[in-house]
Each structure stands twice: as structure tokens, then as C-alpha cells.
């Protein structure tokens, strides 16, 4: 190869015995046996064990070298003695008898160890990310990420897509999150925005006459961190297609996801054809538009049951009369669970801000009864109705919540996950994909008391354009869709609105004047007036895909250099202050009082 190595640290095997070789890498660990010193040398590719005798002039060099020092080792490949082989290593049947050593770089005392997978505070891990990334698990996660991106590129090209790059410096637009703003030196007082997504540009690519676009696109959003969302920047597979309907998008994405997940995971697909679940149905059955379909629990609406005279649970009955709803989760064959199981779930619900979860178990001892704190309020006839109409059986338990619809959806969505985990009924060896479809075009914002876009403002409404009832905006559905896997939203997408007159009308419902639309989306509106094809797209999150494939719960485990929860890069000390001269050049005056 070169002066630093003839082989990497995973290449050597029994075929290389008696060869003189050179390898370079990091001192992973060492074991001093008195007259013999064993070291594990590690590089990007793997590990090789090296051994040196105490009469070797370089013995002291290795003995004094600290972990993670970078070494160049010259020696002969020898067979390991019987019983000392390490079959977990590719190089586990051989070792290198060290002849000479060169220290290429000394390491200081480590703030975090590289050997092992100990759990260290995130702040330390992010500050010394270059060390954290040397750990085997992290290293493999990042390699997986690279391979996933390469695979996606290859698959998209096979599907007839071409990759194009869109601008990073663009104009600010209301896309749901805060923009990162960049001041313009040449245009004082004006600002660029980093793109929250290439939304407008990819639509303009379609208007420009290109048919199928994709990009591994960086996106920038000034928003709070979550386990499945990094503050600052993230990457998505951005794609757009001309002359397509919703199903065309689904077919492309399903083919890609099936091939991708089968290639990088041994887990099975729950369905090869992803279910299409209307938004309203998803909210009613799962309490969320991000359902984990590995979880068999379904939320049932029991509101009508509480209108019966033989149901005397007055607290719920009074709330129902005032317009509240009652929904329930029925758990199969849980009659033998201890009282603590049920009480803990009730306690947990209160910790989430709910009033708790009422519960009882269906039991039959001559007659059908409800066993539990609220079981006595239900007649045998009403319990039989639960069995008949809600897929319940004797031995099942019923957890009940009552309140306003959005409140109930929230708590029962969380409860559905909580109960399933406690019962251990989620099949962790499967990927369960689905599409959430038929999103409402608009929503009502309780804070502002205004009609707002519920999803993407550039979406095409469903139905004949001339028959849309703008007097009932909350009933208008859009060709908007989300793809979800194991309870994680991978992406939102839509068939786009490509008709300027319709766009003005839809924006007016949300309180935008024609002038405001022209100001915010001048490039796209202008382009659409010169002939725009029907088009649609989607943008699955790369980080979330890799997180699922790596079986991690936090997106920072699959990202090279993430920020912390406060959007700070602890390693590079960003964001940082800048010189007053730089601000002056940008026509910016600092007006922040320092403590």
C-alpha cells in the first residue's frame, strides 16, 4: 500500500502467516503479561492483535503509549496458540509478532473511554464527538448511514429519477418552523433564509419541464430538539414527480422502502403492501396520525354506551351530556394481572396530566360482571353489549377515558403505547409501515381562533374544484399523506396545487390576501401562470430511516456531529459571538444586554 500499511486491521488471516506486514491504527487496549505485552490495534476496518516480548527494544515504547495513541507496527504474522483464538474477530486466528513500532501521534488522558459501550452524559459525548465516534457501535451506525444513502441513490436512479441540487440561500417563507436567517452584505437590511425544505424549488423543477427529481437534501429549521428530530439541520430524501396521482407516489416510495429495509435489516415487513388509513380513522382508532401498527390494541368509542339507563357511572354520564366523548382500550385476557398492573397505569395517566383511566375486567361467575373500581356501575346487559359490539371477551379488561376529543386522543394514544409495552405485545422483529391519507386541508387554531392550514399549504384539495365548499373549510380534505413506520413519521407529502387561481382562494380561507401570497411565493405563483404540470412528491427523513435500521431511539446516535438540546455544537463551540467589525459590515447592530 504505502509506508503506513501493507494491510488494514481486518485483512490478515491464516493465509498471511509468516508474512512481514505493516499496519497502522489506534491503540485500542493493551494487556501486560510481564514478559509479553499484547495490544489491540484498531482502524476503520477492524482490529488486529499484536504481541511484543520484553526483550524487544520497542517494548517500553508500547508500554508507555496511552490508549488511542496512533501507532505504526512492523512485524510478522503468526498463528495464535490453541485456545487463544478470538472467533469474534476476522483476524482472530492470527496475531502480529512486533518487530518495530513508530508512534505517529500520542494521545492525552481520555475524557471518555473508546473501549466498551458505557453510557456517558450526552454533553461529554458531544463535546468529544470525535472520540465518541471511535466507539464500535457509533462507528457502525455512521457507516450504516453512508451505505443507506448510497443505496437510496442507486435505487432512485433505477426508478428513473435524476438528482438535482437546489439553492441553500433562499427567501424566507412560512413553512411551519422558524427560519435560520442569513444577512446579506451586498443588500443591507435584507436577509436570506436557509431552506426548511426545497419545497418551492422542487416544484419549480417540475414546472421547468423535468419529470422525476430527487436529492439527498439538507434542511434547516430553528426548532426544539426531540429524540427523532435534530435542532438546526437534518437530511431528507426529497423527491417530486410530474403527471402523477397519489398512488404513483405511493408505489415508488413503497418499492424503495421495501428494498431498503430488506437490504439493511433481517426484520420482517408486517405488510408488503402498506395500508392506507384515513386521518380521521387513525385518530379514532389509535389517537394519533403516527400509529405503531405492531401494537394490536385499538381504541374504541363507547360514548353511546353511557347514554344507557343501566350504566350508572355518573361522572362520565354527566360529561357525555355536556358533549364529552368516552373512548376505551380493551386488553385481551388480562384478568389474571395483579391489581398493581391496573393501578400503575391509572397512576401513570395522572402523571401525564389526565384525570386517570377508569378500568374494570370482564369476568363470569354465573353472571357477567365487571371486576374493578368502576365495574359495579355496569349492568350485565351493558357488559354484554361491550362483548357484542367491541370485540371483547370474558377475561379482557377495559380502560376508559372521558373528555374532549383532542384530550382523549392524546392520552389514549400514549396509554395504548404504555399498556402494550407493559404487556410486551409489540413485535420488535417487524417493521410496520402505513400511509395516513385524507388529511383535512384546514384546522382551527384554538389560540388565535383562526382557520389555519393543517399540513402543507401547497396541497391540492380533493374533489372537483368547482364543487369545493369554502363555507365549510374544516370539511375540505386534501391530497396530503404521511408515511409512518413503527410509530415514527418518516415523511409528509402531497399532490401539489398547480393552479394559481385556486391557490389564491385556498390561501384566502387561511387569512392571506392575494398581495401577501404574491410577496411570499412570488417565484412559484409566477411560474405556475406559465403552464404547470400536475405534480406531487414526498421527502422521507434520512436520519429517521437510519435510526430505525440501527434500532436506536435517538437520532443523535446516527448523526456524525449533532447539536445538543439547546441547538449548540459543543465540539466546535457554535453558535459563537462575532467581531463588531463583522456585524458592521453586515449593517447589523447588536442590542443584547449581557448579564
N, C-alpha and C positions, 0 to 999 in steps of 0.2 A: 504494500500500500504506500506508506511513506515512512518518515523517520519515527513517527509516533506509534505506529502499529502495523503489524502484518495481518492481524486478525482483530475482530472485535470481541467483546467479552461474552458472547453467546455462541461463538462459532466452533470452538475447539471440541474435539471428541476423540474417541479411541483411534480413529484413523490418523490422527496427528501425533501419536506417541513417538517420542524421540526427535520431534522437530524442534528446532530453535525458533522461538517466536518473540514478538514484541507486542505487548498490549498496554493500553493507557486507559486511565479512568479514575474514579473517586474511591478512596479508601472507605469501604462500607463498614467493615468491622474487623477486629483482629483478636486473636486468641493466643496468649503466650503460654506455651507448654515447657518453659525453661530452656531447653536446648533447641527447641523448634518454635518458630513463630508462624502462625497461619494468618493470612489476611484474605478477605474477600474484596476483589476489585470489581467495581461496577461501572458500566457505561450505559448509554441509551438502550443498548440491545439486550443486556443481561449481566450475568455475574460469573466470575471465574475465581476459583480458589488458588492461592499461591502459598508456597511454603519456603521458608528460608532457615538455614541452620545457623547456630550462634557463632560458628567459626567463619562465617561469611563477613567480609568487610562492610557490607551494606546492612548487616543485621541491626546495628544501632540506629541507622537512618530510619528503618521501618519502625523500630521500637519507639522512637521519639515522635514519629509522624502522628498527628491527630486525625480523628475521623473526618472525612470529607476533604482531606488534602488530595491534590491531584498528582498521581504518580505515573511514571513510565517504567514498566518492568520488562526486563530481558531475561529469558530463561528457556528451559527445556520442558516440553510436555511429557509428563509421566503418568502412569496408571495409578489410580488411588488403590491403597491396600484394601483387601477384602474386609467388608463390614463398615467401611468409611464412606462408601458411595452415597451421594445425595441424588436420588432419582427425581426430586422436585426441580432440579436444575438441568438444563440442556447439557451443561458441561460437568454434570455431577459424577462422571466416571473417571475424570482426569483431574490433574492439578498441574500447576507450573512450578517447577523447581527453580527458584530465583537465582540468577547469576549476578545481575546488577540492577540497581534502582536509581532513577532520577526523579527528584521532587520537582514537579512542574509548577506547583502552586501550593503554599501552605495554608491551612485553614485555622482560623481562630476557634476558641471555645464556642460550641454551638448553642444558640439560644433555644432551639428546638431540635430534637434528635431526628435523624433521617431514617435510621433503622427502626422498624416497628411501625405500628399504626396507632400510636397513642392519640388520645383526644385532647388537643390543646386549645386554649381560648382562641376565638376567631381573630382577635386583634393581633396576637402574636403571629398567627399563621399568615395573615395578610401582610403584615409588616415585613416578614421574612419569606415572602411567597416563593422566591427562587429556591429556598431550602424545602419548603412545603411541597413544591412540585417535584423534588427529587424522590419523595416517598413513592414506593412502588404503586400503591393504589392510585394516587393522584396522577402519576406519570401515565399509567394505563388509561385513565379517564381522558386525558388530553390527546393521547394517541387515538383513542376511540373517536373522539370528536373530529379529528383530522380525517380519519377513514370514512366516517359518516358523510362529511361534506364532499369528499371525493366521489363517494358512491352516488350521492344525490346528483352531482353534476353529470356523472356518466348516465344515470337513468333519465335525467331531463333531456339530454341530447338524444337519447334513444327514442324519446317520446316526441321528437320533432321540435323541441324548444331551442331557442338561441339565447345566449347570455349577453345582456347589455348592462352598462353601468350608468347610473343616474347621478345627478349632482348632489354634493354634500352641502354646499352653501345654497340656500334657497330662501323663500319668503315664509313668514310666519302664517300659520293657518289654524283654525280651531278644530283640532282633530281629537280632542278628548283629554289630552295631558298638557302639561306646561312645556313650552319650547325652551331649548337652550339657545340663547341669543348670542350673536357674534357681531360686534360693532364694525362698521365699515370706515376705514381710514379715508378712503377716497370720496366717500359720501357722508360727511359729518352729520351726526344726529340720526342716521339710519342704521338699521340692523339686518343682518342675515339671520336665518334660523337654521339649525341643524335639523334634518328631516326626522319627524317622528316615524315616518314610513315613506317609501317612494310612491305614495298613493296617486297623487296627481300625475307624476311623471310617467308611471307605467300605463296610465290611461291615455296619456298623450302619445305614448309609443304606439298604442293601438290606432289612434287617430292618424298617426303618421304612416299607416299602411303596413306595419309589421304584424305578423299573425300570432306568434307564440313567443312570449318573453319570459325569462326568469333571471334571477340574480340572487346570490347569497349576500343579502343587503344589510349593512349596518343601520341601526335605527337608534335615535336619541330621544329620550323622554325624561324630563325633570320630574320624577315621581318617586314616591317612597318605595323602599325595598320590601320584597316579600320572598318567601322561600322559593317560589317559582318565577321570580322577576328580579332582575338586577337593576339598581338605580343607574342612571346615566345612559348606558348603551347595551344593546343586545343585537343578535343577528337573526334574520329570518329568511326562509326560502320564499322569495317574493315571485309570484307568477301571475300572468294575465294572458287571456286568450280572446281572440275576436270571433264573432259569429258563432257564439255558443249559448247554450242554455245551462241551467243549474246542474243537470245530470252530467253534462260534459265535463264540468269541473270535478264533480264527484268521481267520475270514472278515472280521470288522470290521477287524482290525489290518492284514491284507494289503491290503484296499481302500484304507485310509488311507495306508499306506506307498507303495504303487504310485503313487497320485495325488500324494503329497507329493514323492517323489523324481523323478517325471517332470516335475513342475511347476518344480522348482528346479535341475534338472541335465539336461545333454544326454547323460549316460552311459546306456547301455542296461542293462536288467534281464537278468541271466543266465537267470532263470525268472520268469514272471508268477505261477506257482503255486509257492509256497515249499515246498521239500522238507521232509518230516517225518523226522528222523533220530533213532532211539532213542539214548539217552545211552550205553549200552554200545557200540553200533556206532560212535558218534562217537569215543569214547575209543580204540577199537581201530584205526579207520581213519585218524584224524587226531591222536591223542594228546591231544586237548583237547575240551571241550564248547563251544568258540568257534572252530569251523573256518572258515578262509577258503576258500570253495569256488571262488574264482578260481584257486586253486592246484591243478593237476591231479594232484599227487603223492599217492599213497595208501600208508599204512603196511601192510605185510603181515606176518603171523605165520608165521615159519619154524621155530618150535620143533621140530616133528616131523622136519624135515629133519636136525636134529642128533642124532637117535636112530639114523640110518643108520650102518652099519659103514664105508661108503665115504666118509664125511665125517670127516676126522681132525683137525679144528680142536679140539684137546684142551681149550684154555682154556674155550671155550664149552660143550663137551660135558660137562665136569665140573660147570659151573654149572647146566646143564639138569638133570643127575641130582639136584642138590640143590634143585630146584624153581624155578629161574630160567626166564625165557622169552627167546626170540630174536625180535626184530622187525626189519624191514628197510624201507628206502626204495629203490625201483627207479627210476632216472632213465633216460629214453628217449634213445637214440642219443648217448651221451656218450663213446664210445670214443676220439674224437679230442681230447678235452680233455687239456691237459698234466698231468703228474704234480703240478704245484703246485696245481692245482684241487682234487684229491683230498686232498693233504696239508694244505692250508689248512683244509678242512672238518674233518679229523681234529683238527688243532690247535685250531680253534675249539671243538669239542666238549669238549676237555680244559679249555679256559678256562671252560666252563660248569659245570665240576665233575664231568663224566662221565669215564670211563676212555678215551674216544675213540670213534671209529667205524671199525670194520674195513671194508674195501672191496675189491672186485675188479670187473673188467669182463668181460662175456661176449664172447669172440672165437672165431672159427672159422677155422682154418688146417689144413684136412684134418679135424681133430677139434675138438670143442668144448672150450675151455679157459677157465679163469679167470685173467685177467691182473691182477696186483696183489699186494700184500703177502700176502694170505691165500688167493689163488686156487688155489695148489697143494694146499690141503687138501680140495678138492672134486673128486670123480671126474666123468668125463663124464656118467655116468648121473644123478648128483645134480644136475648143472647142467641136464641135460635136464628133470629134474623141476621145477626153478625156471621154465624156459621154459613147460612144460606147465601148471603149476598157479598161477603167479603173474603171468601176463600179461607175461612178459618176452620179449625178442628179442635176437638176436645184435647186439652194439653197445651194449646197455644196461649200466648199472653198478648194482651192488648195495652199499648201505651198511647195515652190520649193527650192532646193539646188543644186549647181553645183560645181564640183571639182573632185579630185582624189577619187577613190573608197573608200579607208580606211577613208579618211577625211569625206566623205559624210555618210558613215555608222555610224561613231561616232556621228556626230551632229544630224542626223535624229533619231538615237536610243534615244538620250537624248530628242529631240524635241517630239518624239512620247509619251514619258512618261509625259513630261511637258504639252503638249496640252491635253492629256487625263485627267490629274489632274485638269487642268483649266476648262475643260468641265464637270468634275465629271462623267465620263462614265466608271470608273473602279468599278466593282462589288466587294466590300470589304468583302462580305459574302461568297466568294468562294475560294477554293484552285484550282489552275490551274497547273497541272503537265504536263511535256512533256519530251521526250528524244531527245537530239540532237545527231545525228548519222553521220557516214561517214565523220569523220574529216580527213583532209589531214595529211599524215604521216609527211610531212616536211613543213617548212615555210622558207621564205627568210628574213634574218635579214638585214635591211637597214643600220644599224650602222657598223656591221662587214663585210657586203657584203658577207655573207656566208650562206650556207644551214644549217638550224638547225631543230631539232625535234620540231614539233608544239605542242606536247602533251606529251605522255608517250613513252620514248624510248624503252620500253619492249613490245610494242604492236605488234600484228600480222597484216601484211598488207593484204588487201583484194585481192581476185583473186587467180588464180593458181600461185604458187611460181615460176614455170619455165617461166611464161609469164610476170613477172614484168619488166617494162621498167625503168631501173635505169638511163637512159639518160634523162628522164623527171621526176625527183623526185617530183616536185610540183604537179604532176598529180596522184601520188600514194595515195590511200585512205587507212585508217587503220580501224580495228575493235575497234574504240575508241568511247566512248559515255559519255555524261553528263546527269544527271538528274536535272531538273530545276523546281522550284515551285514559282509562283508569282514573277518571275524575279530574283530569287535568285538561284545561282548554289549550289545545295546540295552536289554534288559529281561528280568526274570523275572516269571512269573505262575503262576496256579494256579486250578483249580476248588477252592472252599473247602470245608472241613469245617464243616457247619452243624448237626451233631448233638452235643449236649453229652456224652452218654454215650460216644460214640466218641472225642471229643476227650480226655476223661479217660484213656481206655485208651491212646491213642497217646502222650500225654504221659508216662504211667507207664512206658512202654518206655524213654523217654529219662531216667528217673530223677526225674520230677516227681510229687510227691504231689498228691492232689486239693485239699488245702489250698493248696499253692503255686500251682496253676493258678487257683484262685478268687482268690487275692491278686493275681496278676499280670494276670489277664484278667477281672476281676470283671464289668466292664461288658458285655463280649461274651458271656461264659458266661450271664449273667443274661438278656440279650436273646434268646439262642438258645432259652432254655427257654420263651419265649412265642410260638414259631412263627417259624421262619426259612426263607426260600425257598432252594432250591439256587441257588448263585451263584458267579461267578468273575470274574477280572479280570487286569489286567496294568498295567505302568507304564513305557513306553519313556522313556529318558532324553533330554530335550530337548537338553542340551549335546552329547551324543554324536551325535545326529542332525545337528545343525548342523555339528559337527566333520567329519562325513563329507561333507556337502554343500559345505562350504567347502574340502574337501580339505586339512585340517590334521591334524597328528599329535598336537597337544597341545590339550587342552580349554581352556586359558587363552587361546588365540588367538580364541575365540568367546564369551568371557565378559567382561562390562563391567569389573568390579572384583574379580578373583580374588585369593585369598591365595597366598602363596608355599609352598614345600615344607614349611615349618615352621608352617603354618597362621597366618601373620602377614599382616596388611594393612599393608604398608609405607607406603602413602599416608596412611592415617588413624591409623597407629600403634596398631593393635589386634592382640592384646589389650593392655590397659593396666592400670596399677595404679589403685586407687580409694582414696578417703579412708577413714581408720579410722572416721569417723562413719557412712559409708555401710554399712560392714561391721557396725558395732554395731547399726544399725537393722535389719539382716537377721539378727541373732543369730549372726553368723559371727566366729570368732576366727582370725586369721592365725597360722599356725605354720610359717613357712618361714624358714630361716636364710639370710640374704643373705651372699654371698661378700665 
